[in-house]
Amino acid sequence: MKFKVFLHKSADEFLKRISLEDKQRIVDKLKQLEDFPAIKLDIVKIAGEANTFRLRVGKYRALFKVYEQEKIIVVAKIDTRKKIYQ
């Protein structure tokens, strides 16, 4: 069964601020998260956080949380590498 991918308000607002080209590239990658964990993307588990991962899309990073039982992925934050971990 596929995951449902949801965007947190802050992630959605970030996408509205960047170029259409970058936005499209990020959205395409986020759509692929429906097949988590069987996908071949640049995904790394965040140390010290339960079920939290980061997805790399060029200079951008998307932090997301996986809810295995509910089959839900929530993209909490999207930003550049410099700002995402603050």
PDB file of N, CA, C and O in Angstrom:
ATOM      1  N   MET A   1       0.837  -1.200   0.000  1.00  0.00           N
ATOM      2  CA  MET A   1       0.000   0.000   0.000  1.00  0.00           C
ATOM      3  C   MET A   1       0.877   1.258   0.000  1.00  0.00           C
ATOM      4  O   MET A   1       1.910   1.318   0.667  1.00  0.00           O
ATOM      5  N   LYS A   2       0.444   2.236  -0.750  1.00  0.00           N
ATOM      6  CA  LYS A   2       1.229   3.470  -0.867  1.00  0.00           C
ATOM      7  C   LYS A   2       1.008   4.409   0.310  1.00  0.00           C
ATOM      8  O   LYS A   2      -0.037   4.397   0.960  1.00  0.00           O
ATOM      9  N   PHE A   3       2.029   5.221   0.561  1.00  0.00           N
ATOM     10  CA  PHE A   3       1.914   6.268   1.581  1.00  0.00           C
ATOM     11  C   PHE A   3       1.188   7.467   0.997  1.00  0.00           C
ATOM     12  O   PHE A   3       1.224   7.698  -0.211  1.00  0.00           O
ATOM     13  N   LYS A   4       0.531   8.228   1.862  1.00  0.00           N
ATOM     14  CA  LYS A   4      -0.025   9.521   1.466  1.00  0.00           C
ATOM     15  C   LYS A   4       0.972  10.573   1.941  1.00  0.00           C
ATOM     16  O   LYS A   4       1.430  10.525   3.083  1.00  0.00           O
ATOM     17  N   VAL A   5       1.311  11.523   1.068  1.00  0.00           N
ATOM     18  CA  VAL A   5       2.294  12.553   1.402  1.00  0.00           C
ATOM     19  C   VAL A   5       1.576  13.873   1.652  1.00  0.00           C
ATOM     20  O   VAL A   5       0.837  14.363   0.798  1.00  0.00           O
ATOM     21  N   PHE A   6       1.803  14.441   2.831  1.00  0.00           N
ATOM     22  CA  PHE A   6       1.201  15.725   3.193  1.00  0.00           C
ATOM     23  C   PHE A   6       2.299  16.763   3.411  1.00  0.00           C
ATOM     24  O   PHE A   6       3.394  16.439   3.868  1.00  0.00           O
ATOM     25  N   LEU A   7       1.990  18.008   3.078  1.00  0.00           N
ATOM     26  CA  LEU A   7       2.926  19.105   3.305  1.00  0.00           C
ATOM     27  C   LEU A   7       2.483  19.903   4.520  1.00  0.00           C
ATOM     28  O   LEU A   7       1.319  20.287   4.631  1.00  0.00           O
ATOM     29  N   HIS A   8       3.411  20.147   5.423  1.00  0.00           N
ATOM     30  CA  HIS A   8       3.145  21.046   6.542  1.00  0.00           C
ATOM     31  C   HIS A   8       3.033  22.457   5.973  1.00  0.00           C
ATOM     32  O   HIS A   8       3.566  22.741   4.900  1.00  0.00           O
ATOM     33  N   LYS A   9       2.344  23.337   6.687  1.00  0.00           N
ATOM     34  CA  LYS A   9       2.124  24.714   6.220  1.00  0.00           C
ATOM     35  C   LYS A   9       3.446  25.413   5.874  1.00  0.00           C
ATOM     36  O   LYS A   9       3.536  26.089   4.850  1.00  0.00           O
ATOM     37  N   SER A  10       4.471  25.254   6.725  1.00  0.00           N
ATOM     38  CA  SER A  10       5.751  25.941   6.471  1.00  0.00           C
ATOM     39  C   SER A  10       6.424  25.414   5.203  1.00  0.00           C
ATOM     40  O   SER A  10       7.051  26.184   4.475  1.00  0.00           O
ATOM     41  N   ALA A  11       6.303  24.110   4.927  1.00  0.00           N
ATOM     42  CA  ALA A  11       6.883  23.532   3.715  1.00  0.00           C
ATOM     43  C   ALA A  11       6.149  24.062   2.484  1.00  0.00           C
ATOM     44  O   ALA A  11       6.769  24.379   1.469  1.00  0.00           O
ATOM     45  N   ASP A  12       4.838  24.152   2.584  1.00  0.00           N
ATOM     46  CA  ASP A  12       4.014  24.655   1.488  1.00  0.00           C
ATOM     47  C   ASP A  12       4.353  26.115   1.186  1.00  0.00           C
ATOM     48  O   ASP A  12       4.456  26.508   0.024  1.00  0.00           O
ATOM     49  N   GLU A  13       4.524  26.906   2.232  1.00  0.00           N
ATOM     50  CA  GLU A  13       4.847  28.328   2.048  1.00  0.00           C
ATOM     51  C   GLU A  13       6.240  28.501   1.430  1.00  0.00           C
ATOM     52  O   GLU A  13       6.450  29.404   0.620  1.00  0.00           O
ATOM     53  N   PHE A  14       7.184  27.642   1.808  1.00  0.00           N
ATOM     54  CA  PHE A  14       8.519  27.722   1.209  1.00  0.00           C
ATOM     55  C   PHE A  14       8.442  27.474  -0.293  1.00  0.00           C
ATOM     56  O   PHE A  14       9.098  28.165  -1.072  1.00  0.00           O
ATOM     57  N   LEU A  15       7.641  26.488  -0.704  1.00  0.00           N
ATOM     58  CA  LEU A  15       7.509  26.170  -2.128  1.00  0.00           C
ATOM     59  C   LEU A  15       6.931  27.346  -2.920  1.00  0.00           C
ATOM     60  O   LEU A  15       7.236  27.521  -4.100  1.00  0.00           O
ATOM     61  N   LYS A  16       6.100  28.140  -2.265  1.00  0.00           N
ATOM     62  CA  LYS A  16       5.509  29.305  -2.942  1.00  0.00           C
ATOM     63  C   LYS A  16       6.542  30.404  -3.184  1.00  0.00           C
ATOM     64  O   LYS A  16       6.363  31.243  -4.067  1.00  0.00           O
ATOM     65  N   ARG A  17       7.628  30.402  -2.395  1.00  0.00           N
ATOM     66  CA  ARG A  17       8.635  31.467  -2.489  1.00  0.00           C
ATOM     67  C   ARG A  17       9.764  31.185  -3.489  1.00  0.00           C
ATOM     68  O   ARG A  17      10.504  32.100  -3.852  1.00  0.00           O
ATOM     69  N   ILE A  18       9.904  29.941  -3.933  1.00  0.00           N
ATOM     70  CA  ILE A  18      11.033  29.615  -4.813  1.00  0.00           C
ATOM     71  C   ILE A  18      10.598  29.582  -6.283  1.00  0.00           C
ATOM     72  O   ILE A  18       9.409  29.665  -6.590  1.00  0.00           O
ATOM     73  N   SER A  19      11.566  29.463  -7.173  1.00  0.00           N
ATOM     74  CA  SER A  19      11.276  29.479  -8.611  1.00  0.00           C
ATOM     75  C   SER A  19      10.420  28.274  -9.002  1.00  0.00           C
ATOM     76  O   SER A  19      10.453  27.226  -8.357  1.00  0.00           O
ATOM     77  N   LEU A  20       9.661  28.455 -10.066  1.00  0.00           N
ATOM     78  CA  LEU A  20       8.758  27.403 -10.540  1.00  0.00           C
ATOM     79  C   LEU A  20       9.532  26.138 -10.908  1.00  0.00           C
ATOM     80  O   LEU A  20       9.069  25.023 -10.668  1.00  0.00           O
ATOM     81  N   GLU A  21      10.711  26.325 -11.492  1.00  0.00           N
ATOM     82  CA  GLU A  21      11.543  25.194 -11.900  1.00  0.00           C
ATOM     83  C   GLU A  21      11.983  24.364 -10.688  1.00  0.00           C
ATOM     84  O   GLU A  21      11.873  23.138 -10.698  1.00  0.00           O
ATOM     85  N   ASP A  22      12.485  25.042  -9.640  1.00  0.00           N
ATOM     86  CA  ASP A  22      12.902  24.345  -8.419  1.00  0.00           C
ATOM     87  C   ASP A  22      11.707  23.681  -7.743  1.00  0.00           C
ATOM     88  O   ASP A  22      11.787  22.545  -7.275  1.00  0.00           O
ATOM     89  N   LYS A  23      10.601  24.413  -7.701  1.00  0.00           N
ATOM     90  CA  LYS A  23       9.383  23.885  -7.065  1.00  0.00           C
ATOM     91  C   LYS A  23       8.964  22.585  -7.751  1.00  0.00           C
ATOM     92  O   LYS A  23       8.642  21.605  -7.078  1.00  0.00           O
ATOM     93  N   GLN A  24       8.966  22.570  -9.072  1.00  0.00           N
ATOM     94  CA  GLN A  24       8.547  21.385  -9.823  1.00  0.00           C
ATOM     95  C   GLN A  24       9.458  20.201  -9.530  1.00  0.00           C
ATOM     96  O   GLN A  24       8.993  19.072  -9.372  1.00  0.00           O
ATOM     97  N   ARG A  25      10.775  20.472  -9.457  1.00  0.00           N
ATOM     98  CA  ARG A  25      11.742  19.408  -9.182  1.00  0.00           C
ATOM     99  C   ARG A  25      11.499  18.798  -7.798  1.00  0.00           C
ATOM    100  O   ARG A  25      11.537  17.578  -7.635  1.00  0.00           O
ATOM    101  N   ILE A  26      11.248  19.657  -6.802  1.00  0.00           N
ATOM    102  CA  ILE A  26      11.011  19.190  -5.437  1.00  0.00           C
ATOM    103  C   ILE A  26       9.698  18.413  -5.354  1.00  0.00           C
ATOM    104  O   ILE A  26       9.646  17.340  -4.752  1.00  0.00           O
ATOM    105  N   VAL A  27       8.639  18.954  -5.957  1.00  0.00           N
ATOM    106  CA  VAL A  27       7.331  18.294  -5.920  1.00  0.00           C
ATOM    107  C   VAL A  27       7.392  16.911  -6.580  1.00  0.00           C
ATOM    108  O   VAL A  27       6.773  15.964  -6.095  1.00  0.00           O
ATOM    109  N   ASP A  28       8.138  16.796  -7.687  1.00  0.00           N
ATOM    110  CA  ASP A  28       8.293  15.496  -8.351  1.00  0.00           C
ATOM    111  C   ASP A  28       8.926  14.475  -7.412  1.00  0.00           C
ATOM    112  O   ASP A  28       8.497  13.323  -7.362  1.00  0.00           O
ATOM    113  N   LYS A  29       9.956  14.902  -6.662  1.00  0.00           N
ATOM    114  CA  LYS A  29      10.628  13.995  -5.714  1.00  0.00           C
ATOM    115  C   LYS A  29       9.696  13.634  -4.557  1.00  0.00           C
ATOM    116  O   LYS A  29       9.659  12.485  -4.116  1.00  0.00           O
ATOM    117  N   LEU A  30       8.944  14.625  -4.070  1.00  0.00           N
ATOM    118  CA  LEU A  30       8.031  14.364  -2.952  1.00  0.00           C
ATOM    119  C   LEU A  30       6.951  13.366  -3.353  1.00  0.00           C
ATOM    120  O   LEU A  30       6.526  12.549  -2.535  1.00  0.00           O
ATOM    121  N   LYS A  31       6.504  13.426  -4.605  1.00  0.00           N
ATOM    122  CA  LYS A  31       5.489  12.471  -5.085  1.00  0.00           C
ATOM    123  C   LYS A  31       6.037  11.045  -5.056  1.00  0.00           C
ATOM    124  O   LYS A  31       5.295  10.091  -4.819  1.00  0.00           O
ATOM    125  N   GLN A  32       7.346  10.908  -5.298  1.00  0.00           N
ATOM    126  CA  GLN A  32       7.965   9.581  -5.280  1.00  0.00           C
ATOM    127  C   GLN A  32       7.993   8.977  -3.874  1.00  0.00           C
ATOM    128  O   GLN A  32       8.151   7.766  -3.721  1.00  0.00           O
ATOM    129  N   LEU A  33       7.841   9.820  -2.851  1.00  0.00           N
ATOM    130  CA  LEU A  33       7.851   9.325  -1.467  1.00  0.00           C
ATOM    131  C   LEU A  33       6.667   8.399  -1.184  1.00  0.00           C
ATOM    132  O   LEU A  33       6.674   7.679  -0.185  1.00  0.00           O
ATOM    133  N   GLU A  34       5.654   8.411  -2.049  1.00  0.00           N
ATOM    134  CA  GLU A  34       4.498   7.513  -1.872  1.00  0.00           C
ATOM    135  C   GLU A  34       4.954   6.055  -1.800  1.00  0.00           C
ATOM    136  O   GLU A  34       4.316   5.232  -1.144  1.00  0.00           O
ATOM    137  N   ASP A  35       6.062   5.740  -2.479  1.00  0.00           N
ATOM    138  CA  ASP A  35       6.568   4.362  -2.520  1.00  0.00           C
ATOM    139  C   ASP A  35       7.640   4.099  -1.468  1.00  0.00           C
ATOM    140  O   ASP A  35       8.369   3.113  -1.570  1.00  0.00           O
ATOM    141  N   PHE A  36       7.747   4.956  -0.465  1.00  0.00           N
ATOM    142  CA  PHE A  36       8.733   4.796   0.609  1.00  0.00           C
ATOM    143  C   PHE A  36       8.536   3.433   1.273  1.00  0.00           C
ATOM    144  O   PHE A  36       7.383   3.038   1.440  1.00  0.00           O
ATOM    145  N   PRO A  37       9.556   2.693   1.660  1.00  0.00           N
ATOM    146  CA  PRO A  37      10.996   2.957   1.530  1.00  0.00           C
ATOM    147  C   PRO A  37      11.634   2.332   0.295  1.00  0.00           C
ATOM    148  O   PRO A  37      12.861   2.264   0.213  1.00  0.00           O
ATOM    149  N   ALA A  38      10.832   1.872  -0.672  1.00  0.00           N
ATOM    150  CA  ALA A  38      11.360   1.156  -1.843  1.00  0.00           C
ATOM    151  C   ALA A  38      11.921   2.072  -2.922  1.00  0.00           C
ATOM    152  O   ALA A  38      12.254   1.594  -4.007  1.00  0.00           O
ATOM    153  N   ILE A  39      12.037   3.369  -2.663  1.00  0.00           N
ATOM    154  CA  ILE A  39      12.484   4.305  -3.684  1.00  0.00           C
ATOM    155  C   ILE A  39      13.981   4.541  -3.625  1.00  0.00           C
ATOM    156  O   ILE A  39      14.609   4.380  -2.578  1.00  0.00           O
ATOM    157  N   LYS A  40      14.536   4.918  -4.744  1.00  0.00           N
ATOM    158  CA  LYS A  40      15.974   5.187  -4.837  1.00  0.00           C
ATOM    159  C   LYS A  40      16.199   6.696  -4.904  1.00  0.00           C
ATOM    160  O   LYS A  40      16.494   7.240  -5.968  1.00  0.00           O
ATOM    161  N   LEU A  41      16.060   7.360  -3.771  1.00  0.00           N
ATOM    162  CA  LEU A  41      16.312   8.790  -3.676  1.00  0.00           C
ATOM    163  C   LEU A  41      17.401   9.011  -2.640  1.00  0.00           C
ATOM    164  O   LEU A  41      17.762   8.090  -1.907  1.00  0.00           O
ATOM    165  N   ASP A  42      17.921  10.222  -2.580  1.00  0.00           N
ATOM    166  CA  ASP A  42      18.959  10.543  -1.589  1.00  0.00           C
ATOM    167  C   ASP A  42      18.286  10.844  -0.256  1.00  0.00           C
ATOM    168  O   ASP A  42      18.028  11.998   0.087  1.00  0.00           O
ATOM    169  N   ILE A  43      18.007   9.771   0.489  1.00  0.00           N
ATOM    170  CA  ILE A  43      17.307   9.897   1.768  1.00  0.00           C
ATOM    171  C   ILE A  43      18.216   9.389   2.884  1.00  0.00           C
ATOM    172  O   ILE A  43      18.820   8.322   2.768  1.00  0.00           O
ATOM    173  N   VAL A  44      18.308  10.164   3.968  1.00  0.00           N
ATOM    174  CA  VAL A  44      19.122   9.776   5.117  1.00  0.00           C
ATOM    175  C   VAL A  44      18.272   9.924   6.371  1.00  0.00           C
ATOM    176  O   VAL A  44      17.537  10.898   6.528  1.00  0.00           O
ATOM    177  N   LYS A  45      18.385   8.933   7.269  1.00  0.00           N
ATOM    178  CA  LYS A  45      17.667   9.020   8.546  1.00  0.00           C
ATOM    179  C   LYS A  45      18.356  10.064   9.425  1.00  0.00           C
ATOM    180  O   LYS A  45      19.584  10.128   9.475  1.00  0.00           O
ATOM    181  N   ILE A  46      17.565  10.872  10.111  1.00  0.00           N
ATOM    182  CA  ILE A  46      18.109  11.886  11.013  1.00  0.00           C
ATOM    183  C   ILE A  46      18.428  11.212  12.356  1.00  0.00           C
ATOM    184  O   ILE A  46      17.552  10.617  12.983  1.00  0.00           O
ATOM    185  N   ALA A  47      19.672  11.313  12.778  1.00  0.00           N
ATOM    186  CA  ALA A  47      20.111  10.687  14.032  1.00  0.00           C
ATOM    187  C   ALA A  47      19.404  11.332  15.222  1.00  0.00           C
ATOM    188  O   ALA A  47      19.246  12.551  15.276  1.00  0.00           O
ATOM    189  N   GLY A  48      18.983  10.505  16.170  1.00  0.00           N
ATOM    190  CA  GLY A  48      18.372  11.013  17.389  1.00  0.00           C
ATOM    191  C   GLY A  48      16.901  11.367  17.248  1.00  0.00           C
ATOM    192  O   GLY A  48      16.272  11.787  18.219  1.00  0.00           O
ATOM    193  N   GLU A  49      16.346  11.205  16.058  1.00  0.00           N
ATOM    194  CA  GLU A  49      14.931  11.498  15.831  1.00  0.00           C
ATOM    195  C   GLU A  49      14.235  10.222  15.357  1.00  0.00           C
ATOM    196  O   GLU A  49      14.721   9.550  14.447  1.00  0.00           O
ATOM    197  N   ALA A  50      13.119   9.895  15.960  1.00  0.00           N
ATOM    198  CA  ALA A  50      12.383   8.697  15.571  1.00  0.00           C
ATOM    199  C   ALA A  50      11.628   8.940  14.266  1.00  0.00           C
ATOM    200  O   ALA A  50      10.899   9.923  14.132  1.00  0.00           O
ATOM    201  N   ASN A  51      11.812   8.036  13.307  1.00  0.00           N
ATOM    202  CA  ASN A  51      11.086   8.069  12.028  1.00  0.00           C
ATOM    203  C   ASN A  51      11.208   9.393  11.275  1.00  0.00           C
ATOM    204  O   ASN A  51      10.285   9.780  10.559  1.00  0.00           O
ATOM    205  N   THR A  52      12.327  10.087  11.426  1.00  0.00           N
ATOM    206  CA  THR A  52      12.523  11.362  10.740  1.00  0.00           C
ATOM    207  C   THR A  52      13.667  11.216   9.736  1.00  0.00           C
ATOM    208  O   THR A  52      14.730  10.682  10.052  1.00  0.00           O
ATOM    209  N   PHE A  53      13.422  11.701   8.528  1.00  0.00           N
ATOM    210  CA  PHE A  53      14.384  11.552   7.446  1.00  0.00           C
ATOM    211  C   PHE A  53      14.562  12.873   6.723  1.00  0.00           C
ATOM    212  O   PHE A  53      13.759  13.794   6.878  1.00  0.00           O
ATOM    213  N   ARG A  54      15.642  12.958   5.916  1.00  0.00           N
ATOM    214  CA  ARG A  54      15.793  14.112   5.053  1.00  0.00           C
ATOM    215  C   ARG A  54      15.970  13.626   3.629  1.00  0.00           C
ATOM    216  O   ARG A  54      16.611  12.608   3.367  1.00  0.00           O
ATOM    217  N   LEU A  55      15.382  14.386   2.716  1.00  0.00           N
ATOM    218  CA  LEU A  55      15.479  14.102   1.290  1.00  0.00           C
ATOM    219  C   LEU A  55      16.263  15.238   0.654  1.00  0.00           C
ATOM    220  O   LEU A  55      15.953  16.409   0.875  1.00  0.00           O
ATOM    221  N   ARG A  56      17.280  14.898  -0.138  1.00  0.00           N
ATOM    222  CA  ARG A  56      18.078  15.931  -0.800  1.00  0.00           C
ATOM    223  C   ARG A  56      17.598  16.093  -2.233  1.00  0.00           C
ATOM    224  O   ARG A  56      17.481  15.121  -2.979  1.00  0.00           O
ATOM    225  N   VAL A  57      17.320  17.351  -2.608  1.00  0.00           N
ATOM    226  CA  VAL A  57      16.950  17.686  -3.986  1.00  0.00           C
ATOM    227  C   VAL A  57      17.828  18.872  -4.379  1.00  0.00           C
ATOM    228  O   VAL A  57      17.456  20.025  -4.164  1.00  0.00           O
ATOM    229  N   GLY A  58      18.991  18.585  -4.953  1.00  0.00           N
ATOM    230  CA  GLY A  58      19.942  19.648  -5.296  1.00  0.00           C
ATOM    231  C   GLY A  58      20.406  20.365  -4.048  1.00  0.00           C
ATOM    232  O   GLY A  58      20.898  19.738  -3.110  1.00  0.00           O
ATOM    233  N   LYS A  59      20.249  21.704  -4.034  1.00  0.00           N
ATOM    234  CA  LYS A  59      20.687  22.477  -2.861  1.00  0.00           C
ATOM    235  C   LYS A  59      19.623  22.513  -1.769  1.00  0.00           C
ATOM    236  O   LYS A  59      19.851  23.083  -0.702  1.00  0.00           O
ATOM    237  N   TYR A  60      18.472  21.912  -2.024  1.00  0.00           N
ATOM    238  CA  TYR A  60      17.376  21.933  -1.048  1.00  0.00           C
ATOM    239  C   TYR A  60      17.313  20.632  -0.246  1.00  0.00           C
ATOM    240  O   TYR A  60      17.741  19.571  -0.699  1.00  0.00           O
ATOM    241  N   ARG A  61      16.767  20.757   0.952  1.00  0.00           N
ATOM    242  CA  ARG A  61      16.550  19.593   1.812  1.00  0.00           C
ATOM    243  C   ARG A  61      15.101  19.612   2.274  1.00  0.00           C
ATOM    244  O   ARG A  61      14.552  20.670   2.582  1.00  0.00           O
ATOM    245  N   ALA A  62      14.489  18.438   2.320  1.00  0.00           N
ATOM    246  CA  ALA A  62      13.127  18.318   2.839  1.00  0.00           C
ATOM    247  C   ALA A  62      13.185  17.367   4.025  1.00  0.00           C
ATOM    248  O   ALA A  62      13.635  16.229   3.894  1.00  0.00           O
ATOM    249  N   LEU A  63      12.731  17.832   5.179  1.00  0.00           N
ATOM    250  CA  LEU A  63      12.669  16.968   6.362  1.00  0.00           C
ATOM    251  C   LEU A  63      11.267  16.394   6.436  1.00  0.00           C
ATOM    252  O   LEU A  63      10.280  17.124   6.349  1.00  0.00           O
ATOM    253  N   PHE A  64      11.188  15.078   6.599  1.00  0.00           N
ATOM    254  CA  PHE A  64       9.863  14.471   6.688  1.00  0.00           C
ATOM    255  C   PHE A  64       9.810  13.385   7.750  1.00  0.00           C
ATOM    256  O   PHE A  64      10.822  12.776   8.096  1.00  0.00           O
ATOM    257  N   LYS A  65       8.626  13.163   8.249  1.00  0.00           N
ATOM    258  CA  LYS A  65       8.380  12.175   9.295  1.00  0.00           C
ATOM    259  C   LYS A  65       7.483  11.083   8.723  1.00  0.00           C
ATOM    260  O   LYS A  65       6.513  11.370   8.020  1.00  0.00           O
ATOM    261  N   VAL A  66       7.811   9.836   9.028  1.00  0.00           N
ATOM    262  CA  VAL A  66       7.057   8.702   8.502  1.00  0.00           C
ATOM    263  C   VAL A  66       6.197   8.097   9.610  1.00  0.00           C
ATOM    264  O   VAL A  66       6.690   7.752  10.684  1.00  0.00           O
ATOM    265  N   TYR A  67       4.910   7.979   9.325  1.00  0.00           N
ATOM    266  CA  TYR A  67       3.972   7.334  10.246  1.00  0.00           C
ATOM    267  C   TYR A  67       3.577   6.008   9.606  1.00  0.00           C
ATOM    268  O   TYR A  67       2.652   5.937   8.796  1.00  0.00           O
ATOM    269  N   GLU A  68       4.302   4.962   9.992  1.00  0.00           N
ATOM    270  CA  GLU A  68       4.180   3.632   9.393  1.00  0.00           C
ATOM    271  C   GLU A  68       2.759   3.071   9.488  1.00  0.00           C
ATOM    272  O   GLU A  68       2.216   2.594   8.492  1.00  0.00           O
ATOM    273  N   GLN A  69       2.157   3.124  10.669  1.00  0.00           N
ATOM    274  CA  GLN A  69       0.834   2.550  10.906  1.00  0.00           C
ATOM    275  C   GLN A  69      -0.248   3.198  10.037  1.00  0.00           C
ATOM    276  O   GLN A  69      -1.092   2.516   9.456  1.00  0.00           O
ATOM    277  N   GLU A  70      -0.200   4.529   9.963  1.00  0.00           N
ATOM    278  CA  GLU A  70      -1.246   5.264   9.229  1.00  0.00           C
ATOM    279  C   GLU A  70      -0.928   5.388   7.744  1.00  0.00           C
ATOM    280  O   GLU A  70      -1.756   5.863   6.968  1.00  0.00           O
ATOM    281  N   LYS A  71       0.297   4.951   7.339  1.00  0.00           N
ATOM    282  CA  LYS A  71       0.743   5.087   5.952  1.00  0.00           C
ATOM    283  C   LYS A  71       0.721   6.559   5.515  1.00  0.00           C
ATOM    284  O   LYS A  71       0.214   6.903   4.447  1.00  0.00           O
ATOM    285  N   ILE A  72       1.285   7.410   6.375  1.00  0.00           N
ATOM    286  CA  ILE A  72       1.324   8.845   6.110  1.00  0.00           C
ATOM    287  C   ILE A  72       2.769   9.339   6.202  1.00  0.00           C
ATOM    288  O   ILE A  72       3.530   8.913   7.070  1.00  0.00           O
ATOM    289  N   ILE A  73       3.128  10.243   5.294  1.00  0.00           N
ATOM    290  CA  ILE A  73       4.408  10.947   5.369  1.00  0.00           C
ATOM    291  C   ILE A  73       4.092  12.429   5.443  1.00  0.00           C
ATOM    292  O   ILE A  73       3.372  12.962   4.598  1.00  0.00           O
ATOM    293  N   VAL A  74       4.639  13.102   6.469  1.00  0.00           N
ATOM    294  CA  VAL A  74       4.422  14.540   6.614  1.00  0.00           C
ATOM    295  C   VAL A  74       5.744  15.256   6.350  1.00  0.00           C
ATOM    296  O   VAL A  74       6.727  15.059   7.064  1.00  0.00           O
ATOM    297  N   VAL A  75       5.747  16.090   5.311  1.00  0.00           N
ATOM    298  CA  VAL A  75       6.929  16.890   4.991  1.00  0.00           C
ATOM    299  C   VAL A  75       6.856  18.126   5.878  1.00  0.00           C
ATOM    300  O   VAL A  75       6.057  19.032   5.640  1.00  0.00           O
ATOM    301  N   ALA A  76       7.710  18.151   6.915  1.00  0.00           N
ATOM    302  CA  ALA A  76       7.637  19.205   7.924  1.00  0.00           C
ATOM    303  C   ALA A  76       8.282  20.501   7.458  1.00  0.00           C
ATOM    304  O   ALA A  76       7.773  21.585   7.746  1.00  0.00           O
ATOM    305  N   LYS A  77       9.403  20.401   6.735  1.00  0.00           N
ATOM    306  CA  LYS A  77      10.158  21.605   6.414  1.00  0.00           C
ATOM    307  C   LYS A  77      10.949  21.387   5.132  1.00  0.00           C
ATOM    308  O   LYS A  77      11.491  20.307   4.897  1.00  0.00           O
ATOM    309  N   ILE A  78      11.007  22.429   4.307  1.00  0.00           N
ATOM    310  CA  ILE A  78      11.857  22.421   3.110  1.00  0.00           C
ATOM    311  C   ILE A  78      12.654  23.719   3.142  1.00  0.00           C
ATOM    312  O   ILE A  78      12.101  24.795   3.368  1.00  0.00           O
ATOM    313  N   ASP A  79      13.960  23.606   2.914  1.00  0.00           N
ATOM    314  CA  ASP A  79      14.793  24.813   2.891  1.00  0.00           C
ATOM    315  C   ASP A  79      16.145  24.459   2.280  1.00  0.00           C
ATOM    316  O   ASP A  79      16.381  23.314   1.894  1.00  0.00           O
ATOM    317  N   THR A  80      17.029  25.450   2.196  1.00  0.00           N
ATOM    318  CA  THR A  80      18.374  25.181   1.702  1.00  0.00           C
ATOM    319  C   THR A  80      19.158  24.464   2.798  1.00  0.00           C
ATOM    320  O   THR A  80      18.787  24.503   3.971  1.00  0.00           O
ATOM    321  N   ARG A  81      20.231  23.818   2.401  1.00  0.00           N
ATOM    322  CA  ARG A  81      21.029  23.043   3.355  1.00  0.00           C
ATOM    323  C   ARG A  81      21.495  23.907   4.523  1.00  0.00           C
ATOM    324  O   ARG A  81      21.527  23.458   5.669  1.00  0.00           O
ATOM    325  N   LYS A  82      21.854  25.148   4.218  1.00  0.00           N
ATOM    326  CA  LYS A  82      22.381  26.062   5.232  1.00  0.00           C
ATOM    327  C   LYS A  82      21.359  26.327   6.344  1.00  0.00           C
ATOM    328  O   LYS A  82      21.737  26.432   7.511  1.00  0.00           O
ATOM    329  N   LYS A  83      20.088  26.436   6.003  1.00  0.00           N
ATOM    330  CA  LYS A  83      19.065  26.864   6.948  1.00  0.00           C
ATOM    331  C   LYS A  83      18.236  25.748   7.556  1.00  0.00           C
ATOM    332  O   LYS A  83      17.646  25.934   8.621  1.00  0.00           O
ATOM    333  N   ILE A  84      18.176  24.596   6.907  1.00  0.00           N
ATOM    334  CA  ILE A  84      17.221  23.555   7.313  1.00  0.00           C
ATOM    335  C   ILE A  84      17.460  23.005   8.712  1.00  0.00           C
ATOM    336  O   ILE A  84      16.508  22.682   9.421  1.00  0.00           O
ATOM    337  N   TYR A  85      18.723  22.896   9.115  1.00  0.00           N
ATOM    338  CA  TYR A  85      19.025  22.234  10.387  1.00  0.00           C
ATOM    339  C   TYR A  85      19.044  23.176  11.585  1.00  0.00           C
ATOM    340  O   TYR A  85      19.424  22.767  12.682  1.00  0.00           O
ATOM    341  N   GLN A  86      18.645  24.415  11.396  1.00  0.00           N
ATOM    342  CA  GLN A  86      18.685  25.375  12.508  1.00  0.00           C
ATOM    343  C   GLN A  86      17.452  25.268  13.368  1.00  0.00           C
ATOM    344  O   GLN A  86      17.318  26.000  14.348  1.00  0.00           O
TER     345      GLN A  86
END
